[in-house]
Amino acid sequence: MNAGAQQAQHAILWFVHADTRIPADADTLIQQALHQRHWGRFAVRLSGAHPLLRVVEWFMNQRSRWSGIATGDQGLFMTRRAFDTVGGFPDIPLMEDIAISRALKQQVGRPACLRARLITSSRRWEQRGIVRTILLMWRLRLAYFFGADPADLARRYQ
């Protein structure tokens, strides 16, 4: 992501996963949001049809709105100035989205939380089991919060 940001030649950076579909007006929504804030994220919708996925995405979006911390599934966007202010993404193999969100929140303010939704693949959730994936994600986040090495967390995530 840092390498991509180095190559980018514009004042706005948007980091979106390859398995994510974006709204047709995403560029306009980002520009409007960045008139008010220095960074932000979209709401997320998981692609699968299982009803439990609706619950997961609701909690993801609410958690992010409440905490001001966003994940990569939510399509982080920011001004180049905000990105440079926090030194870009930390060079860690997992939780880099959480880390940059924390830094952005501390140094440039809370994110714009767009209600427009990105549709992110639910493949991993469905293959590994929805409840099992929820528990894994929360264990990893909690361990990270308490100072666990992101490299160890990345191994557990695999």
ChimeraX commands (.cxc) that place a marker at each C-alpha (Angstrom):
marker #1 position 0.00,0.00,0.00 radius 0.5
marker #1 position 2.88,2.33,0.78 radius 0.5
marker #1 position 4.47,1.49,-2.59 radius 0.5
marker #1 position 1.19,2.32,-4.33 radius 0.5
marker #1 position 0.91,5.58,-2.44 radius 0.5
marker #1 position 4.46,6.50,-3.52 radius 0.5
marker #1 position 3.49,6.02,-7.15 radius 0.5
marker #1 position 0.19,7.89,-6.88 radius 0.5
marker #1 position 0.25,11.43,-8.18 radius 0.5
marker #1 position -2.94,12.83,-6.67 radius 0.5
marker #1 position -3.91,14.45,-3.39 radius 0.5
marker #1 position -6.39,11.69,-2.50 radius 0.5
marker #1 position -5.47,8.09,-1.75 radius 0.5
marker #1 position -7.95,5.21,-1.61 radius 0.5
marker #1 position -7.03,1.72,-0.45 radius 0.5
marker #1 position -9.57,-0.87,-1.52 radius 0.5
marker #1 position -9.28,-4.65,-1.60 radius 0.5
marker #1 position -9.18,-6.43,-4.95 radius 0.5
marker #1 position -12.21,-8.57,-4.02 radius 0.5
marker #1 position -14.40,-5.54,-3.33 radius 0.5
marker #1 position -17.03,-3.94,-5.56 radius 0.5
marker #1 position -17.42,-0.20,-5.27 radius 0.5
marker #1 position -20.40,2.14,-5.67 radius 0.5
marker #1 position -20.63,3.93,-9.03 radius 0.5
marker #1 position -20.35,7.33,-7.33 radius 0.5
marker #1 position -17.52,6.39,-4.95 radius 0.5
marker #1 position -15.19,9.08,-6.30 radius 0.5
marker #1 position -17.74,11.82,-5.69 radius 0.5
marker #1 position -18.56,10.51,-2.21 radius 0.5
marker #1 position -14.87,10.46,-1.26 radius 0.5
marker #1 position -14.29,13.99,-2.53 radius 0.5
marker #1 position -17.31,15.28,-0.61 radius 0.5
marker #1 position -16.24,13.52,2.58 radius 0.5
marker #1 position -12.71,14.91,2.33 radius 0.5
marker #1 position -14.07,18.45,2.28 radius 0.5
marker #1 position -15.07,17.86,5.91 radius 0.5
marker #1 position -12.54,15.31,7.21 radius 0.5
marker #1 position -8.99,14.22,6.38 radius 0.5
marker #1 position -9.79,10.55,6.04 radius 0.5
marker #1 position -12.65,8.10,6.07 radius 0.5
marker #1 position -14.16,4.79,5.14 radius 0.5
marker #1 position -17.25,3.28,3.57 radius 0.5
marker #1 position -19.74,0.99,5.22 radius 0.5
marker #1 position -19.28,-2.64,4.25 radius 0.5
marker #1 position -21.65,-5.28,2.99 radius 0.5
marker #1 position -20.48,-8.87,2.81 radius 0.5
marker #1 position -21.30,-10.54,-0.51 radius 0.5
marker #1 position -22.85,-13.78,0.76 radius 0.5
marker #1 position -26.52,-14.47,1.38 radius 0.5
marker #1 position -26.30,-16.07,4.84 radius 0.5
marker #1 position -28.36,-14.03,7.38 radius 0.5
marker #1 position -25.54,-14.13,9.91 radius 0.5
marker #1 position -23.40,-12.11,7.47 radius 0.5
marker #1 position -25.90,-9.24,7.80 radius 0.5
marker #1 position -25.31,-9.31,11.56 radius 0.5
marker #1 position -21.52,-9.37,11.08 radius 0.5
marker #1 position -21.53,-6.41,8.71 radius 0.5
marker #1 position -23.87,-4.43,10.97 radius 0.5
marker #1 position -21.50,-4.91,13.90 radius 0.5
marker #1 position -18.45,-4.07,11.75 radius 0.5
marker #1 position -20.02,-0.81,10.63 radius 0.5
marker #1 position -21.26,0.12,14.10 radius 0.5
marker #1 position -17.95,-0.74,15.76 radius 0.5
marker #1 position -16.12,1.44,13.27 radius 0.5
marker #1 position -18.55,4.34,13.67 radius 0.5
marker #1 position -18.29,4.13,17.46 radius 0.5
marker #1 position -14.51,3.62,17.71 radius 0.5
marker #1 position -13.30,5.70,14.79 radius 0.5
marker #1 position -11.17,2.73,13.69 radius 0.5
marker #1 position -11.64,1.31,10.20 radius 0.5
marker #1 position -10.53,-1.90,8.53 radius 0.5
marker #1 position -9.31,-2.59,5.02 radius 0.5
marker #1 position -12.67,-4.11,4.07 radius 0.5
marker #1 position -14.15,-0.63,4.46 radius 0.5
marker #1 position -12.00,0.98,1.77 radius 0.5
marker #1 position -9.88,3.48,3.68 radius 0.5
marker #1 position -9.45,6.81,1.90 radius 0.5
marker #1 position -7.47,9.86,2.96 radius 0.5
marker #1 position -5.70,12.94,1.81 radius 0.5
marker #1 position -2.08,12.50,0.89 radius 0.5
marker #1 position -1.27,15.04,3.60 radius 0.5
marker #1 position -2.98,12.87,6.25 radius 0.5
marker #1 position -1.17,9.78,4.93 radius 0.5
marker #1 position 2.18,11.56,5.09 radius 0.5
marker #1 position 1.41,13.01,8.53 radius 0.5
marker #1 position 1.15,9.52,10.03 radius 0.5
marker #1 position 4.03,8.10,8.00 radius 0.5
marker #1 position 1.87,5.79,5.90 radius 0.5
marker #1 position 1.03,2.23,6.79 radius 0.5
marker #1 position 3.31,0.60,9.35 radius 0.5
marker #1 position 5.44,-2.21,7.97 radius 0.5
marker #1 position 3.61,-5.03,9.73 radius 0.5
marker #1 position 2.02,-8.13,8.15 radius 0.5
marker #1 position -1.40,-7.79,9.83 radius 0.5
marker #1 position -3.39,-5.08,11.61 radius 0.5
marker #1 position -1.82,-2.35,9.47 radius 0.5
marker #1 position -5.31,-0.99,8.79 radius 0.5
marker #1 position -6.03,-0.78,12.53 radius 0.5
marker #1 position -2.65,0.84,13.17 radius 0.5
marker #1 position -3.03,3.52,10.51 radius 0.5
marker #1 position -6.61,4.20,11.64 radius 0.5
marker #1 position -5.41,4.77,15.20 radius 0.5
marker #1 position -2.65,7.09,14.02 radius 0.5
marker #1 position -4.99,9.04,11.74 radius 0.5
marker #1 position -7.59,9.36,14.48 radius 0.5
marker #1 position -4.98,10.66,16.95 radius 0.5
marker #1 position -3.18,13.01,14.60 radius 0.5
marker #1 position -5.79,14.32,12.16 radius 0.5
marker #1 position -9.16,13.47,13.74 radius 0.5
marker #1 position -12.02,11.03,13.43 radius 0.5
marker #1 position -12.93,9.51,10.06 radius 0.5
marker #1 position -15.78,10.32,7.76 radius 0.5
marker #1 position -18.06,7.28,8.01 radius 0.5
marker #1 position -19.91,6.97,4.73 radius 0.5
marker #1 position -23.17,5.06,4.67 radius 0.5
marker #1 position -22.63,4.00,1.07 radius 0.5
marker #1 position -21.53,0.38,1.04 radius 0.5
marker #1 position -18.65,-1.45,-0.53 radius 0.5
marker #1 position -19.49,-5.06,-1.26 radius 0.5
marker #1 position -16.65,-7.20,0.04 radius 0.5
marker #1 position -16.24,-10.89,-0.65 radius 0.5
marker #1 position -17.49,-13.13,2.13 radius 0.5
marker #1 position -15.54,-16.10,0.75 radius 0.5
marker #1 position -13.22,-16.38,3.75 radius 0.5
marker #1 position -16.14,-16.18,6.18 radius 0.5
marker #1 position -18.06,-18.86,4.33 radius 0.5
marker #1 position -15.08,-21.20,3.83 radius 0.5
marker #1 position -13.87,-21.02,7.42 radius 0.5
marker #1 position -17.25,-20.74,9.09 radius 0.5
marker #1 position -18.90,-17.47,10.05 radius 0.5
marker #1 position -18.85,-17.96,13.83 radius 0.5
marker #1 position -15.34,-19.40,13.75 radius 0.5
marker #1 position -14.13,-16.38,11.73 radius 0.5
marker #1 position -15.82,-13.93,14.11 radius 0.5
marker #1 position -14.06,-15.55,17.06 radius 0.5
marker #1 position -10.72,-15.61,15.26 radius 0.5
marker #1 position -10.96,-11.92,14.31 radius 0.5
marker #1 position -11.83,-10.86,17.85 radius 0.5
marker #1 position -9.03,-12.98,19.34 radius 0.5
marker #1 position -6.54,-11.41,16.92 radius 0.5
marker #1 position -7.74,-7.86,17.59 radius 0.5
marker #1 position -7.69,-8.38,21.33 radius 0.5
marker #1 position -4.19,-9.85,21.19 radius 0.5
marker #1 position -3.04,-6.91,19.05 radius 0.5
marker #1 position -4.60,-4.47,21.51 radius 0.5
marker #1 position -2.58,-6.08,24.30 radius 0.5
marker #1 position 0.66,-5.81,22.34 radius 0.5
marker #1 position 0.99,-9.12,20.48 radius 0.5
marker #1 position 3.49,-9.22,17.63 radius 0.5
marker #1 position 1.62,-8.70,14.30 radius 0.5
marker #1 position 3.83,-11.35,12.67 radius 0.5
marker #1 position 2.55,-13.93,15.16 radius 0.5
marker #1 position -1.00,-12.76,14.55 radius 0.5
marker #1 position -0.52,-13.08,10.79 radius 0.5
marker #1 position 0.51,-16.72,11.24 radius 0.5
marker #1 position -2.65,-17.37,13.27 radius 0.5
marker #1 position -4.75,-15.63,10.62 radius 0.5
marker #1 position -3.52,-17.95,7.87 radius 0.5
marker link #1:1,2 radius 0.2
marker link #1:2,3 radius 0.2
marker link #1:3,4 radius 0.2
marker link #1:4,5 radius 0.2
marker link #1:5,6 radius 0.2
marker link #1:6,7 radius 0.2
marker link #1:7,8 radius 0.2
marker link #1:8,9 radius 0.2
marker link #1:9,10 radius 0.2
marker link #1:10,11 radius 0.2
marker link #1:11,12 radius 0.2
marker link #1:12,13 radius 0.2
marker link #1:13,14 radius 0.2
marker link #1:14,15 radius 0.2
marker link #1:15,16 radius 0.2
marker link #1:16,17 radius 0.2
marker link #1:17,18 radius 0.2
marker link #1:18,19 radius 0.2
marker link #1:19,20 radius 0.2
marker link #1:20,21 radius 0.2
marker link #1:21,22 radius 0.2
marker link #1:22,23 radius 0.2
marker link #1:23,24 radius 0.2
marker link #1:24,25 radius 0.2
marker link #1:25,26 radius 0.2
marker link #1:26,27 radius 0.2
marker link #1:27,28 radius 0.2
marker link #1:28,29 radius 0.2
marker link #1:29,30 radius 0.2
marker link #1:30,31 radius 0.2
marker link #1:31,32 radius 0.2
marker link #1:32,33 radius 0.2
marker link #1:33,34 radius 0.2
marker link #1:34,35 radius 0.2
marker link #1:35,36 radius 0.2
marker link #1:36,37 radius 0.2
marker link #1:37,38 radius 0.2
marker link #1:38,39 radius 0.2
marker link #1:39,40 radius 0.2
marker link #1:40,41 radius 0.2
marker link #1:41,42 radius 0.2
marker link #1:42,43 radius 0.2
marker link #1:43,44 radius 0.2
marker link #1:44,45 radius 0.2
marker link #1:45,46 radius 0.2
marker link #1:46,47 radius 0.2
marker link #1:47,48 radius 0.2
marker link #1:48,49 radius 0.2
marker link #1:49,50 radius 0.2
marker link #1:50,51 radius 0.2
marker link #1:51,52 radius 0.2
marker link #1:52,53 radius 0.2
marker link #1:53,54 radius 0.2
marker link #1:54,55 radius 0.2
marker link #1:55,56 radius 0.2
marker link #1:56,57 radius 0.2
marker link #1:57,58 radius 0.2
marker link #1:58,59 radius 0.2
marker link #1:59,60 radius 0.2
marker link #1:60,61 radius 0.2
marker link #1:61,62 radius 0.2
marker link #1:62,63 radius 0.2
marker link #1:63,64 radius 0.2
marker link #1:64,65 radius 0.2
marker link #1:65,66 radius 0.2
marker link #1:66,67 radius 0.2
marker link #1:67,68 radius 0.2
marker link #1:68,69 radius 0.2
marker link #1:69,70 radius 0.2
marker link #1:70,71 radius 0.2
marker link #1:71,72 radius 0.2
marker link #1:72,73 radius 0.2
marker link #1:73,74 radius 0.2
marker link #1:74,75 radius 0.2
marker link #1:75,76 radius 0.2
marker link #1:76,77 radius 0.2
marker link #1:77,78 radius 0.2
marker link #1:78,79 radius 0.2
marker link #1:79,80 radius 0.2
marker link #1:80,81 radius 0.2
marker link #1:81,82 radius 0.2
marker link #1:82,83 radius 0.2
marker link #1:83,84 radius 0.2
marker link #1:84,85 radius 0.2
marker link #1:85,86 radius 0.2
marker link #1:86,87 radius 0.2
marker link #1:87,88 radius 0.2
marker link #1:88,89 radius 0.2
marker link #1:89,90 radius 0.2
marker link #1:90,91 radius 0.2
marker link #1:91,92 radius 0.2
marker link #1:92,93 radius 0.2
marker link #1:93,94 radius 0.2
marker link #1:94,95 radius 0.2
marker link #1:95,96 radius 0.2
marker link #1:96,97 radius 0.2
marker link #1:97,98 radius 0.2
marker link #1:98,99 radius 0.2
marker link #1:99,100 radius 0.2
marker link #1:100,101 radius 0.2
marker link #1:101,102 radius 0.2
marker link #1:102,103 radius 0.2
marker link #1:103,104 radius 0.2
marker link #1:104,105 radius 0.2
marker link #1:105,106 radius 0.2
marker link #1:106,107 radius 0.2
marker link #1:107,108 radius 0.2
marker link #1:108,109 radius 0.2
marker link #1:109,110 radius 0.2
marker link #1:110,111 radius 0.2
marker link #1:111,112 radius 0.2
marker link #1:112,113 radius 0.2
marker link #1:113,114 radius 0.2
marker link #1:114,115 radius 0.2
marker link #1:115,116 radius 0.2
marker link #1:116,117 radius 0.2
marker link #1:117,118 radius 0.2
marker link #1:118,119 radius 0.2
marker link #1:119,120 radius 0.2
marker link #1:120,121 radius 0.2
marker link #1:121,122 radius 0.2
marker link #1:122,123 radius 0.2
marker link #1:123,124 radius 0.2
marker link #1:124,125 radius 0.2
marker link #1:125,126 radius 0.2
marker link #1:126,127 radius 0.2
marker link #1:127,128 radius 0.2
marker link #1:128,129 radius 0.2
marker link #1:129,130 radius 0.2
marker link #1:130,131 radius 0.2
marker link #1:131,132 radius 0.2
marker link #1:132,133 radius 0.2
marker link #1:133,134 radius 0.2
marker link #1:134,135 radius 0.2
marker link #1:135,136 radius 0.2
marker link #1:136,137 radius 0.2
marker link #1:137,138 radius 0.2
marker link #1:138,139 radius 0.2
marker link #1:139,140 radius 0.2
marker link #1:140,141 radius 0.2
marker link #1:141,142 radius 0.2
marker link #1:142,143 radius 0.2
marker link #1:143,144 radius 0.2
marker link #1:144,145 radius 0.2
marker link #1:145,146 radius 0.2
marker link #1:146,147 radius 0.2
marker link #1:147,148 radius 0.2
marker link #1:148,149 radius 0.2
marker link #1:149,150 radius 0.2
marker link #1:150,151 radius 0.2
marker link #1:151,152 radius 0.2
marker link #1:152,153 radius 0.2
marker link #1:153,154 radius 0.2
marker link #1:154,155 radius 0.2
marker link #1:155,156 radius 0.2
marker link #1:156,157 radius 0.2
marker link #1:157,158 radius 0.2
view
